[in-house]
Amino acid sequence: MLSPPTIVQPVTPCMSQIRLRGQLPDSRVKVFDDQGTVVAAGVAKETEDLVRLSPGVSLQAGQQLRAEQETADDRSDPSPEP
């Protein structure tokens, strides 16, 4: 089983991207809010990469987020809540 990516920086309202670490290059990554809504998604280029927020999404300072990654063969659980 894949390990989930880690969200690197604290969440702030002015963010337009979220930095993830620990994902495989070319994996599909998703970031979810505490309601389970996808707030960012993309394909990782590197093991540490930025993922753009989905259109219309704005975050709150300190908001709890979770991330997961998926390849053609496997999918991680969501990252644990901090």
DSSP file (Angstrom, degrees, kcal/mol; ACC not computed):
  #  RESIDUE AA STRUCTURE BP1 BP2  ACC     N-H-->O    O-->H-N    N-H-->O    O-->H-N    TCO  KAPPA ALPHA  PHI   PSI    X-CA   Y-CA   Z-CA
    1    1 A M              0   0    0      0, 0.0    75,-0.1     0, 0.0     2,-0.1   0.000 360.0 360.0 360.0 141.1    0.0    0.0    0.0
    2    2 A L        -     0   0    0     73,-0.3    75,-0.6    67,-0.1    67,-0.1  -0.423 360.0-121.2 -71.7 148.0    1.2    3.5   -0.8
    3    3 A S        -     0   0    0     19,-0.2    73,-0.2    73,-0.2    76,-0.1  -0.649  33.7-108.8 -82.3 148.1    1.9    6.0    2.0
    4    4 A P        -     0   0    0      0, 0.0    64,-0.2     0, 0.0    -1,-0.1  -0.456  34.4-105.7 -75.0 152.2   -0.1    9.2    1.9
    5    5 A P        -     0   0    0      0, 0.0     2,-0.4     0, 0.0    62,-0.3  -0.318  32.1-122.6 -67.9 160.1    1.6   12.5    1.0
    6    6 A T  E     -A   21   0A   0     15,-3.3    15,-2.2    60,-0.1     2,-0.6  -0.895  12.7-128.7-106.0 135.9    2.3   15.0    3.7
    7    7 A I  E     -A   20   0A   0     -2,-0.4    13,-0.2    13,-0.2     4,-0.1  -0.767  26.7-163.3 -81.7 122.0    0.9   18.5    3.6
    8    8 A V        +     0   0    0     11,-2.7    -1,-0.2    -2,-0.6    12,-0.1   0.951  56.3  41.9 -81.3 -52.9    4.1   20.6    4.2
    9    9 A Q  S    S-     0   0    0     10,-0.4     2,-0.0     1,-0.1    10,-0.0  -0.535  89.1 -92.6-100.3 162.6    3.1   24.2    5.1
   10   10 A P        -     0   0    0      0, 0.0     2,-0.4     0, 0.0    -1,-0.1  -0.377  48.6-105.3 -65.2 150.8    0.4   25.5    7.5
   11   11 A V        +     0   0    0     52,-0.2    51,-2.1    -4,-0.1    52,-0.1  -0.637  44.4 175.6 -81.4 131.3   -2.9   26.4    5.8
   12   12 A T    >   -     0   0    0     -2,-0.4     3,-1.4    49,-0.2    47,-0.3  -0.934  40.9-116.4-132.5 157.3   -3.6   30.1    5.2
   13   13 A P  T 3  S+     0   0    0      0, 0.0    46,-0.3     0, 0.0    -1,-0.0   0.737 110.9  59.7 -65.5 -22.0   -6.4   32.0    3.5
   14   14 A C  T 3  S+     0   0    0     44,-0.1     2,-0.1     2,-0.0    46,-0.0   0.431  78.6 119.0 -89.2   3.3   -4.1   33.5    0.9
   15   15 A M    <   +     0   0    0     -3,-1.4    44,-0.3     1,-0.1     3,-0.1  -0.434  31.5 172.3 -70.3 138.8   -2.9   30.1   -0.5
   16   16 A S  S    S+     0   0    0      1,-0.2    37,-2.6    -2,-0.1     2,-0.3   0.412  73.8  33.4-115.6  -8.5   -3.6   29.2   -4.1
   17   17 A Q  E     - B   0  52A   0     35,-0.3     2,-0.4    23,-0.0    35,-0.2  -0.960  69.8-139.5-142.5 157.2   -1.5   26.0   -4.0
   18   18 A I  E     - B   0  51A   0     33,-2.6    33,-2.3    -2,-0.3     2,-0.5  -0.983  18.0-135.5-121.6 130.4   -0.7   23.3   -1.4
   19   19 A R  E     - B   0  50A   0     -2,-0.4   -11,-2.7    31,-0.2   -10,-0.4  -0.746  24.5-171.9 -88.1 125.9    2.7   21.9   -1.1
   20   20 A L  E     -AB   7  49A   0     29,-3.1    29,-2.1    -2,-0.5     2,-0.4  -0.873   4.6-166.1-115.8 150.1    2.8   18.1   -0.7
   21   21 A R  E     +AB   6  48A   0    -15,-2.2   -15,-3.3    -2,-0.3    27,-0.3  -0.991  61.8  34.0-134.8 143.1    5.7   15.8    0.1
   22   22 A G  S    S+     0   0    0     25,-2.5     2,-0.2    -2,-0.4   -19,-0.2   0.492  76.8 128.0  98.6   5.0    6.2   12.1   -0.2
   23   23 A Q        -     0   0    0     24,-1.0    -1,-0.3    23,-0.2     6,-0.0  -0.546  62.3-106.8 -89.4 160.2    4.1   11.3   -3.3
   24   24 A L    >   -     0   0    0     -2,-0.2     3,-2.0     1,-0.1    20,-0.2  -0.629  40.8 -99.6 -81.4 141.2    5.4    9.3   -6.2
   25   25 A P  T 3  S+     0   0    0      0, 0.0    20,-0.2     0, 0.0     3,-0.1  -0.366 110.4  19.8 -56.5 140.4    6.1   11.2   -9.5
   26   26 A D  T 3  S+     0   0    0     18,-3.5     2,-0.2     1,-0.3    19,-0.1   0.476  93.7 132.3  73.6   6.0    3.2   10.8  -11.9
   27   27 A S    <   -     0   0    0     -3,-2.0    17,-2.8    17,-0.1     2,-0.5  -0.566  62.8-116.4 -80.8 153.1    0.8    9.8   -9.1
   28   28 A R  E     -CD  43  70B   0     42,-3.0    42,-2.1    15,-0.2     2,-0.4  -0.796  36.1-164.0 -87.3 126.3   -2.6   11.5   -8.9
   29   29 A V  E     -CD  42  69B   0     13,-3.1    13,-2.1    -2,-0.5     2,-0.3  -0.879   9.9-173.3-115.6 146.0   -2.9   13.5   -5.7
   30   30 A K  E     -CD  41  68B   0     38,-2.2    38,-2.2    -2,-0.4     2,-0.4  -0.990  10.6-154.9-135.3 144.5   -6.0   14.9   -4.0
   31   31 A V  E     -CD  40  67B   0      9,-2.9     8,-3.1    -2,-0.3     9,-1.3  -0.985  15.8-164.7-119.8 131.1   -6.4   17.1   -1.0
   32   32 A F  E     -CD  38  66B   0     34,-3.3    34,-2.1    -2,-0.4     6,-0.2  -0.844  12.4-134.6-115.6 148.2   -9.6   17.0    1.0
   33   33 A D    >   -     0   0    0      4,-2.2     3,-1.8    -2,-0.3    32,-0.2  -0.289  46.5 -85.3 -86.5-176.1  -11.1   19.3    3.6
   34   34 A D  T 3  S+     0   0    0     30,-0.5    31,-0.1     1,-0.3    -1,-0.1   0.591 129.7  57.1 -71.0  -8.8  -12.6   18.1    6.9
   35   35 A Q  T 3  S-     0   0    0      2,-0.1    -1,-0.3     0, 0.0     3,-0.1   0.454 119.8-107.9 -94.6  -3.9  -16.0   17.5    5.1
   36   36 A G  S <  S+     0   0    0     -3,-1.8     2,-0.3     1,-0.3    -2,-0.1   0.535  71.9 143.7  88.4   7.7  -14.4   15.2    2.5
   37   37 A T        -     0   0    0      1,-0.1    -4,-2.2     2,-0.0     2,-0.5  -0.644  57.0-116.5 -81.2 134.9  -14.6   17.7   -0.3
   38   38 A V  E     +C   32   0B   0     -2,-0.3    -6,-0.3    -6,-0.2     3,-0.1  -0.596  37.3 172.0 -70.8 120.9  -11.7   17.7   -2.8
   39   39 A V  E     +     0   0B   0     -8,-3.1    15,-3.1    -2,-0.5     2,-0.3   0.573  67.4  13.6-105.8 -15.1  -10.1   21.2   -2.5
   40   40 A A  E     +CE  31  53B   0     -9,-1.3    -9,-2.9    13,-0.3    -1,-0.3  -0.971  64.4 168.3-158.0 146.2   -7.1   20.5   -4.7
   41   41 A A  E     +C   30   0B   0     11,-0.9     2,-0.3    -2,-0.3    11,-0.2  -0.987  13.6 123.1-157.6 152.6   -6.1   17.8   -7.2
   42   42 A G  E     -C   29   0B   0    -13,-2.1   -13,-3.1    -2,-0.3     2,-0.5  -0.981  56.6 -73.6 176.2-174.4   -3.4   17.1   -9.8
   43   43 A V  E     -C   28   0B   0     -2,-0.3   -15,-0.2   -15,-0.2     2,-0.2  -0.935  47.1-125.5-107.7 125.2   -0.7   14.9  -11.1
   44   44 A A        -     0   0    0    -17,-2.8   -18,-3.5    -2,-0.5   -17,-0.1  -0.472  22.5-175.0 -71.6 135.9    2.6   15.0   -9.1
   45   45 A K  S    S+     0   0    0    -20,-0.2     2,-0.2    -2,-0.2    -1,-0.2   0.720  72.2  17.8 -96.3 -29.0    5.7   15.8  -11.0
   46   46 A E  S    S-     0   0    0    -22,-0.1   -23,-0.2   -21,-0.1     3,-0.1  -0.786  85.2-100.6-134.7 172.6    8.1   15.4   -8.1
   47   47 A T  S    S+     0   0    0     -2,-0.2   -25,-2.5     1,-0.2   -24,-1.0   0.685 121.7  37.6 -73.4 -17.4    8.2   13.8   -4.7
   48   48 A E  E    S+B   21   0A   0    -27,-0.3     2,-0.3   -26,-0.2   -27,-0.2  -0.983  87.8 145.5-129.2 123.3    7.7   17.3   -3.4
   49   49 A D  E     -B   20   0A   0    -29,-2.1   -29,-3.1    -2,-0.4     2,-0.4  -0.952  45.6-108.7-153.3 163.9    5.3   19.4   -5.5
   50   50 A L  E     -B   19   0A   0     -2,-0.3     2,-0.4   -31,-0.2   -31,-0.2  -0.822  23.4-161.1-100.9 140.7    2.6   22.1   -5.5
   51   51 A V  E     -B   18   0A   0    -33,-2.3   -33,-2.6    -2,-0.4    -9,-0.1  -0.990  20.6-125.4-122.1 126.8   -1.0   21.3   -6.2
   52   52 A R  E     -B   17   0A   0     -2,-0.4   -11,-0.9   -35,-0.2   -35,-0.3  -0.403  26.3-110.1 -71.0 143.1   -3.4   24.1   -7.3
   53   53 A L  B     -E   40   0B   0    -37,-2.6   -13,-0.3   -13,-0.2     3,-0.1  -0.410  41.0-100.2 -65.0 148.2   -6.6   24.7   -5.3
   54   54 A S    >   -     0   0    0    -15,-3.1     3,-2.0     1,-0.1    -1,-0.1  -0.359  54.2 -79.7 -64.8 150.9   -9.7   23.8   -7.2
   55   55 A P  T 3  S+     0   0    0      0, 0.0    -1,-0.1     0, 0.0     3,-0.1  -0.260 117.2  15.3 -55.4 136.1  -11.6   26.8   -8.8
   56   56 A G  T 3  S+     0   0    0      1,-0.3     2,-0.4    -3,-0.1    -2,-0.1   0.385  93.7 130.5  82.4  -3.5  -13.7   28.7   -6.2
   57   57 A V    <   +     0   0    0     -3,-2.0     2,-0.4   -18,-0.1    -1,-0.3  -0.681  29.9 177.4 -86.3 133.5  -12.0   27.1   -3.2
   58   58 A S        -     0   0    0     -2,-0.4     2,-0.2    -3,-0.1   -44,-0.1  -0.991  16.3-143.5-130.6 144.5  -10.8   29.3   -0.4
   59   59 A L        -     0   0    0     -2,-0.4     2,-0.3   -46,-0.3   -44,-0.1  -0.662   6.7-130.8-106.4 159.5   -9.2   28.0    2.8
   60   60 A Q    >   -     0   0    0     -2,-0.2     3,-2.2   -48,-0.1   -49,-0.1  -0.811  40.7 -88.8-104.8 148.9   -9.4   29.1    6.4
   61   61 A A  T 3  S+     0   0    0     -2,-0.3   -49,-0.2     1,-0.3    -1,-0.1  -0.343 113.9   6.8 -56.0 130.6   -6.3   29.6    8.6
   62   62 A G  T 3  S+     0   0    0    -51,-2.1    -1,-0.3     1,-0.2   -50,-0.1   0.531  88.4 165.4  74.6   6.5   -5.5   26.4   10.3
   63   63 A Q    <   -     0   0    0     -3,-2.2     2,-0.5   -52,-0.1    -1,-0.2  -0.273  41.0-115.1 -57.4 139.0   -8.1   24.4    8.4
   64   64 A Q        +     0   0    0     17,-0.0   -30,-0.5    18,-0.0     2,-0.3  -0.663  41.5 176.4 -80.8 125.4   -7.6   20.6    8.7
   65   65 A L        -     0   0    0     -2,-0.5     2,-0.3   -32,-0.2   -32,-0.2  -0.907  15.4-159.8-127.1 155.0   -6.7   19.0    5.4
   66   66 A R  E     -D   32   0B   0    -34,-2.1   -34,-3.3    -2,-0.3     2,-0.3  -0.968   8.3-156.4-132.5 150.3   -5.9   15.4    4.3
   67   67 A A  E     -D   31   0B   0    -62,-0.3    12,-2.5    -2,-0.3     2,-0.3  -0.921   9.7-179.6-128.0 151.7   -4.1   14.2    1.2
   68   68 A E  E     -D   30   0B   0    -38,-2.2   -38,-2.2    -2,-0.3     2,-0.3  -0.963  11.9-148.7-142.1 161.5   -4.0   10.9   -0.7
   69   69 A Q  E     -D   29   0B   0     -2,-0.3     7,-2.8     8,-0.2     2,-0.4  -0.944   8.1-165.6-130.5 154.9   -2.2    9.6   -3.8
   70   70 A E  E     -DF  28  75B   0    -42,-2.1   -42,-3.0    -2,-0.3     5,-0.2  -0.999   4.7-176.6-142.2 136.2   -3.1    7.1   -6.4
   71   71 A T        -     0   0    0      3,-3.1   -44,-0.1    -2,-0.4   -45,-0.0  -0.614  50.1 -91.1-114.7-178.9   -1.2    5.2   -9.1
   72   72 A A  S    S+     0   0    0     -2,-0.2     3,-0.1     1,-0.2   -45,-0.0   0.787 126.9  31.7 -63.1 -25.9   -2.5    2.8  -11.7
   73   73 A D  S    S+     0   0    0      1,-0.1     2,-0.3     0, 0.0    -1,-0.2   0.588 123.5  19.7-109.1 -13.5   -1.8   -0.1   -9.3
   74   74 A D        -     0   0    0    -73,-0.1    -3,-3.1     2,-0.0     2,-0.3  -0.967  50.8-152.4-156.2 162.9   -2.4    1.3   -5.8
   75   75 A R  B     -F   70   0B   0     -2,-0.3   -73,-0.3    -5,-0.2    -5,-0.2  -0.996  18.7-134.1-143.4 139.4   -4.0    4.0   -3.7
   76   76 A S        -     0   0    0     -7,-2.8   -73,-0.2    -2,-0.3     3,-0.1  -0.468  25.1-109.9 -84.9 161.6   -3.0    5.4   -0.3
   77   77 A D        -     0   0    0    -75,-0.6    -8,-0.2    -2,-0.1    -1,-0.1  -0.457  53.5 -83.3 -71.6 162.3   -5.3    6.0    2.6
   78   78 A P        -     0   0    0      0, 0.0   -10,-0.2     0, 0.0    -1,-0.1  -0.391  56.0 -93.4 -64.3 150.8   -5.8    9.7    3.4
   79   79 A S        -     0   0    0    -12,-2.5   -73,-0.1   -74,-0.1   -11,-0.0  -0.287  49.9 -96.9 -60.7 150.5   -3.0   11.3    5.5
   80   80 A P        -     0   0    0      0, 0.0    -1,-0.1     0, 0.0   -13,-0.1  -0.339  43.7 -97.2 -67.6 152.2   -3.8   11.3    9.2
   81   81 A E              0   0    0      1,-0.1   -15,-0.1    -3,-0.1   -17,-0.0  -0.485 360.0 360.0 -67.6 138.5   -5.2   14.5   10.7
   82   82 A P              0   0    0      0, 0.0    -1,-0.1     0, 0.0   -16,-0.0   0.516 360.0 360.0 -67.1 360.0   -2.5   16.6   12.2
